[in-house]
Amino acid sequence: MKSITIRGIDDQLKNALVNIAEKEHKSINKTILSLLKQALGLEKSLKYPIYDDLDDLAGTWTDEEAQEFEKATKVFNKIDEDLWK
């Protein structure tokens, strides 16, 4: 397998590559290879990301959305005493 050295990678590009690699739990090398293959049409990219948990969704609501959700689900905290007789 051949090696290629790429010069002139600025901090913005390096940080973007590191972020993608960390998010996908891959090495930077594997991330760069995957991105190159996708860009050249040699590897199909997923239309939608595959999630195995809800970590990517946590903290995405605004304060207003969170308050609206709390208000809408507050009724679930009430106990109907007649159901427990």
Residue, then its C-alpha position, 0 to 999 in steps of 0.5 A: m500500500k502506498s503512502i502519500t504526504i499532504r502538506g499545508i493542512d491548516d488548523q481549521l482543516k485539521n480540527a474538522l478532520v479530528n472532529i469527524a474522526e472522534k465522532e465516527h470513532k475512527s483514526i484520522n487516517k481512516t477518516i481521510l481515506s473514507l472522505l477521499k473515497q466518498a469525494l471520488g465516488l468510490e464509496k457511497s456515503l450514508k444518507y442518514p447517520i446510524y445512531d446507537d444511542l441518543d447522545d447526538l440529540a441530547g441538549t438540542w432543545t432550546d429552553e422554550e422547547a424544553q419548557e413546552f415539553e415539560k408543560a405538555t408531559k406534566v399530566f403524566n406525573k399525576i396519579d389517578e387515585d381511582l385506578w389504584k383502588 
